[in-house]
């Protein structure tokens, strides 16, 4: 706050604070509080709202346990609620998307931060930003064309002899994973790049002079230093992937069901915003718990993410 006051003065700093507070309260906190309150109320006709049937309960949250399906894992067959299965798959594939995004983003971030010439850097950043100029809807539609059974990807793979018959990319969750990685990989790239850029290059050169192989230099020097950027990027990619609706809708198949699609069906298909609100808060709370557990396992603190 003192830095803002010194740089912009009292008037402009006050305007920043008021606009930020307005955005948080009116556009974030109040709508979420409204949805949270409605998640405990039953879905009723307008005439019964506020009447004796309109009372608080956990019935909307209990609906997540309705309906079961048989699943087989390691030779064991068990029953699992349909929506619980959808949630677990959403979290699992979101974590997988986060991992793939890191594998893709880390070498690019290291190259941009420590290898590329500074004069070339603006051009490379421009090339990375170009896809963001296109609507996410158009990008998802483009991937649906690329991944089609007779699309360009299968045509190239068949022509080069890598595969002998077309692959159904839009099947299960594979197309969703591809679309999410493409959409959110930059949210992993830039935090990791910022973290690696702040590392003194002399430390890398000293490790190389002492005979350290490249993999040990990355494991013992660069990765520990980049931990705040990796943590920040991982949280963003995971939460954005778990909460994504457009990509799973456009790139999903008949055998995939993202949890946000379940929420959309409750809200817009069944017009039951109360149950949809309950499901939305289940997703928010459980994803927050999952991220917190992972942060504890990898010994990452909120202060590391905020750096």
C-alpha positions in Angstrom: 0.0 0.0 0.0 2.8 2.4 0.8 4.4 1.7 -2.6 1.1 2.5 -4.3 0.7 5.7 -2.4 4.2 6.8 -3.1 4.0 5.9 -6.8 0.4 7.0 -7.7 -0.7 9.3 -4.9 -3.7 9.2 -2.6 -6.4 9.8 -5.2 -5.4 7.2 -7.8 -4.5 4.7 -5.1 -8.0 5.2 -3.5 -9.6 4.6 -6.9 -7.6 1.4 -7.4 -8.7 0.2 -3.9 -12.4 1.1 -4.5 -12.5 -0.6 -8.0 -10.8 -3.7 -6.6 -13.2 -3.8 -3.7 -16.2 -3.3 -5.9 -15.1 -6.1 -8.2 -14.5 -8.5 -5.3 -17.7 -7.7 -3.4 -20.2 -7.2 -6.2 -19.0 -9.6 -8.8 -17.4 -12.4 -6.7 -18.5 -12.5 -3.1 -22.2 -11.5 -3.3 -23.0 -13.9 -6.3 -21.3 -16.8 -4.6 -23.0 -16.1 -1.3 -26.3 -16.0 -3.1 -25.6 -19.4 -4.8 -24.4 -20.8 -1.5 -27.6 -19.8 0.3 -29.7 -21.2 -2.5 -27.8 -24.5 -2.5 -29.5 -25.4 0.8 -33.0 -24.6 -0.4 -35.3 -26.9 -2.4 -36.2 -26.4 -6.1 -39.8 -25.1 -5.9 -42.4 -23.5 -8.1 -42.3 -19.7 -7.8 -45.6 -19.7 -5.8 -44.1 -21.9 -3.1 -40.9 -19.9 -2.6 -40.9 -18.5 0.9 -43.7 -20.8 2.0 -43.7 -23.7 4.4 -42.0 -26.0 1.8 -39.1 -23.6 1.4 -36.7 -24.6 4.2 -33.0 -25.3 4.5 -31.7 -28.8 4.2 -28.8 -30.9 2.7 -31.1 -32.6 0.2 -29.4 -30.9 -2.8 -26.0 -32.1 -1.7 -27.2 -35.6 -1.1 -28.3 -35.9 -4.8 -24.6 -36.4 -5.7 -25.0 -39.9 -4.3 -28.0 -40.8 -6.5 -27.7 -43.3 -9.2 -24.9 -46.0 -9.3 -22.8 -47.6 -11.9 -20.6 -50.7 -11.7 -16.9 -50.1 -12.1 -14.0 -52.6 -12.3 -10.5 -51.7 -10.9 -7.7 -54.2 -10.5 -10.1 -57.0 -11.0 -12.5 -55.8 -8.3 -16.0 -54.8 -9.2 -17.8 -52.2 -7.1 -20.6 -49.7 -7.4 -20.0 -46.0 -7.5 -22.5 -43.1 -7.7 -22.6 -41.7 -11.2 -21.9 -38.1 -10.2 -19.1 -39.2 -7.7 -17.5 -41.0 -10.6 -17.8 -38.0 -12.8 -16.2 -35.8 -10.1 -13.3 -38.3 -9.5 -12.6 -38.5 -13.2 -12.6 -34.7 -13.5 -10.1 -34.3 -10.7 -7.9 -37.1 -12.0 -7.8 -35.9 -15.6 -7.3 -32.3 -14.4 -4.3 -33.4 -12.4 -3.0 -35.3 -15.5 -3.5 -32.1 -17.6 -1.5 -30.2 -15.0 1.3 -32.7 -15.2 1.4 -32.7 -19.0 1.3 -28.9 -19.1 4.4 -28.8 -16.8 6.3 -31.3 -18.9 5.6 -29.2 -22.0 6.1 -25.8 -20.4 9.3 -26.4 -18.4 11.8 -26.9 -21.2 10.2 -24.0 -23.1 10.4 -21.8 -20.0 14.1 -22.7 -19.5 14.9 -22.1 -23.1 13.3 -18.6 -23.0 14.8 -17.7 -19.7 18.4 -18.9 -20.0 19.2 -19.8 -23.6 17.4 -17.6 -26.2 19.0 -14.2 -27.1 17.3 -11.3 -25.5 16.6 -9.7 -28.9 14.7 -12.7 -30.0 12.6 -13.0 -26.9 9.9 -10.4 -27.8 9.2 -12.3 -31.1 8.9 -15.6 -29.4 6.6 -14.2 -26.8 4.5 -12.7 -29.6 4.2 -16.1 -31.2 3.1 -17.6 -27.9 0.5 -14.9 -27.4 -1.0 -15.2 -30.9 -3.3 -18.1 -30.1 -4.8 -16.1 -27.3 -6.0 -13.6 -29.8 -8.4 -16.2 -31.2 -11.7 -17.0 -29.3 -11.5 -20.1 -27.1 -14.6 -21.3 -28.9 -12.9 -21.1 -32.3 -9.8 -22.8 -30.9 -11.9 -25.7 -29.5 -13.8 -26.0 -32.8 -10.4 -26.1 -34.6 -9.2 -28.9 -32.4 -12.5 -30.8 -33.1 -11.6 -30.6 -36.8 -8.0 -31.6 -36.3 -8.9 -34.6 -34.1 -11.7 -35.8 -36.3 -11.5 -39.4 -37.6 -10.7 -38.1 -41.1 -9.1 -34.9 -39.9 -5.6 -33.5 -40.6 -3.9 -35.3 -37.6 -4.9 -38.8 -38.8 -4.1 -37.8 -42.4 -0.5 -36.8 -41.4 0.0 -39.8 -39.2 -1.2 -42.2 -41.9 0.8 -40.5 -44.6 4.0 -40.8 -42.6 3.4 -44.4 -41.6 3.3 -43.7 -37.9 -0.1 -45.4 -37.6 -1.7 -48.0 -39.9 -5.4 -47.1 -39.3 -7.2 -43.9 -38.2 -7.3 -43.2 -34.5 -10.5 -42.1 -32.8 -9.0 -39.2 -30.9 -12.5 -37.9 -29.9 -13.2 -40.8 -27.7 -13.2 -41.0 -23.9 -11.3 -38.2 -22.3 -8.2 -38.0 -24.6 -9.5 -35.2 -26.8 -10.5 -33.2 -23.6 -7.0 -33.6 -22.2 -5.5 -32.4 -25.5 -7.8 -29.4 -25.6 -7.2 -28.4 -22.0 -3.4 -28.7 -22.3 -3.4 -26.5 -25.4 -5.8 -24.0 -23.7 -4.0 -23.6 -20.4 -0.4 -24.5 -20.9 0.6 -20.8 -21.0 -0.8 -20.5 -17.5 2.0 -22.9 -16.5 4.7 -21.5 -18.9 4.8 -17.9 -17.7 5.0 -18.5 -13.9 7.7 -21.0 -14.5 9.5 -18.7 -16.8 9.4 -15.8 -14.3 10.8 -18.1 -11.6 13.7 -19.5 -13.7 14.5 -16.0 -15.0 15.2 -14.8 -11.5 17.9 -17.5 -11.0 21.4 -16.3 -11.2 23.0 -17.9 -14.3 26.3 -18.1 -12.5 24.9 -20.9 -10.3 24.1 -23.0 -13.4 27.6 -22.3 -14.8 29.2 -23.2 -11.5 27.4 -26.5 -11.4 28.5 -27.3 -15.0 32.1 -26.3 -14.2 32.1 -28.8 -11.3 31.0 -31.6 -13.6 27.4 -31.8 -12.8 25.3 -33.5 -15.6 22.4 -31.5 -17.0 19.8 -33.5 -15.3 21.3 -33.0 -11.9 21.7 -29.3 -12.5 18.0 -29.1 -13.2 17.1 -31.4 -10.3 19.2 -29.8 -7.6 19.4 -26.1 -8.7 16.8 -25.0 -11.2 13.7 -27.0 -10.1 14.1 -26.0 -6.4 14.4 -22.4 -7.4 11.5 -22.6 -9.8 9.2 -24.2 -7.1 7.1 -21.1 -6.5 6.4 -20.7 -10.2 5.6 -24.4 -10.6 3.3 -24.3 -7.7 1.5 -21.2 -9.0 1.2 -22.6 -12.5 0.0 -25.9 -11.2 -2.8 -24.4 -9.1 -4.0 -22.3 -12.0 -3.9 -25.0 -14.6 -5.6 -27.5 -12.3 -8.4 -25.2 -11.1 -9.1 -23.9 -14.6 -9.2 -27.4 -16.0 -11.5 -28.7 -13.4 -13.8 -25.8 -13.8 -13.7 -25.8 -17.6 -17.0 -26.2 -19.5 -16.4 -25.1 -23.1 -13.6 -27.5 -23.9 -15.3 -30.6 -22.4 -18.5 -29.7 -24.2 -17.0 -29.2 -27.6 -14.3 -31.9 -27.5 -16.0 -34.5 -25.3 -17.5 -37.7 -26.5 -20.5 -39.8 -25.6 -18.4 -41.7 -23.0 -17.0 -38.6 -21.3 -18.8 -36.5 -18.7 -17.0 -33.6 -17.0 -18.4 -32.5 -13.7 -19.1 -29.0 -14.9 -21.3 -30.5 -17.6 -23.3 -32.1 -14.8 -23.6 -28.7 -13.1 -24.7 -27.2 -16.4 -27.3 -29.9 -16.9 -28.8 -29.2 -13.5 -28.9 -25.4 -14.0 -29.9 -25.1 -17.6 -31.3 -28.5 -18.6 -33.4 -29.1 -15.5 -33.6 -25.4 -14.5 -32.7 -26.5 -11.0 -30.3 -23.8 -9.9 -30.5 -24.9 -6.3 -29.0 -28.4 -7.0 -26.6 -26.9 -9.6 -25.4 -24.5 -6.9 -24.8 -27.3 -4.5 -22.8 -29.2 -7.1 -20.8 -26.1 -7.9 -19.8 -25.7 -4.3 -18.9 -29.4 -4.0 -16.6 -28.9 -6.9 -15.0 -25.8 -5.4 -14.5 -27.2 -1.9 -13.2 -30.6 -3.0 -10.8 -29.1 -5.5 -9.6 -26.7 -2.9 -9.0 -29.6 -0.5 -7.2 -31.6 -3.2 -4.9 -28.7 -4.0 -4.2 -28.1 -0.3 -3.3 -31.8 0.2 -1.0 -31.8 -2.8 0.7 -28.6 -1.6 1.3 -30.3 1.8 2.7 -33.4 0.1 5.1 -31.4 -1.9 5.8 -28.9 1.0 4.6 -25.9 -0.9 3.2 -22.9 1.0 0.8 -20.2 -0.1 3.6 -17.7 0.3 5.5 -19.7 -2.4 2.5 -19.4 -4.8 2.1 -15.7 -4.1 5.8 -14.9 -5.0 
